[in-house]
C-alpha cells in the first residue's frame, strides 16, 4: 500500500490555496499549509488531515519558525505548491514608494524561494519532489502599473528552469492560472486610477459573474505536469487556459522536442 502523500501549500489562506487544500484533502492527501492572517484560515481549523503553520514570507525569522514546526510534525512533503501573491503596490514605478515595491518583489518571488529552500531538507527522501509556483501577469508582455508583482512572478518562472537544471530530485513547474475570481482583485479595485486600464478590466470581470479558471482545473493542469516525465514539463511555464495539456500526448511530444518551449527566452533568438 502506498504511503499517504503530504502536500505543502504556501498561502493556504489565499482563495486558491484554500481550494487546492480542500481538493487534496478530498483525495486523502495530508496537507500542511502556511498562513499570514489567522482570520483567513478560521474555516480550516480542525479539519482532519490538515496542519496549519503561521508564516510571513517578508520575515525570515517567521520562515525559520514555520520550518521548525514543520520538522516537529515529522511528515515529509511530496508536493510543494506556492499560492502566494500580492498585487500591491499598484501604480507607475516612478510614482511608487520603492521600499514597499522592493518588498513586494520579495514576497512575490524570492521569499517563496527562501521558503522552498528552507523546507527542502524535509521533503520525502529518495523521491523526486514536485514543486509548483502559481504565476501570471506580464509573463509575455508589460503589465502596466503592476511592476513589482510582475517581476516577482517572472523571477519564479526562471527559478523553475534553474531548479530543473541544478536539482535532479526536483520537478519544478510554473503554472499560469489565468483569471480566477478571488479576493486578490480587491487590491486592484482599491487602487482605483493607479491601476490604469486594468481597473476597468477587473471590474468588468467581477461584474460578469464569471468564475474564470476553476481551482479544479488548476489542480488538473498541475497533475498533468507532474504525471509527465521530468524532462517533458520540468522547468516550464504552463498555462492552464492557453496550453494544450488536456490533449496531453501532443503537447508532451512538442515539449520534449523543444527545450525552449514555454521558457523565458529572447524572442527571435
Buried (B, 14 or more C-beta within 10 A) or exposed (E): EEEEBBBBBBBBBBBBBBBBBBBBBEEEBBBBBBBBEEEBBEEBEEBEBBBBBBBBBEEEEBBEBBBEBBEEBEBBBBBBBBBBBBBBBBBEEEEBEEEEBEBBBBBBBBBBBBBBEBBBEBBBEEEBBBBBBBBBBBBEEEBBBBBBBBBBBBBBBBBBBEBBEEBEEBBBBBBBBBBBBBEBBEBBEEBEEBBBEBBEEBBEBBEEEEEBBBBEBBBBBBEBBBEBEBEBBBBBBBBBEEBEBEEEEEBBEBBBEEEEBBBBEEEEE
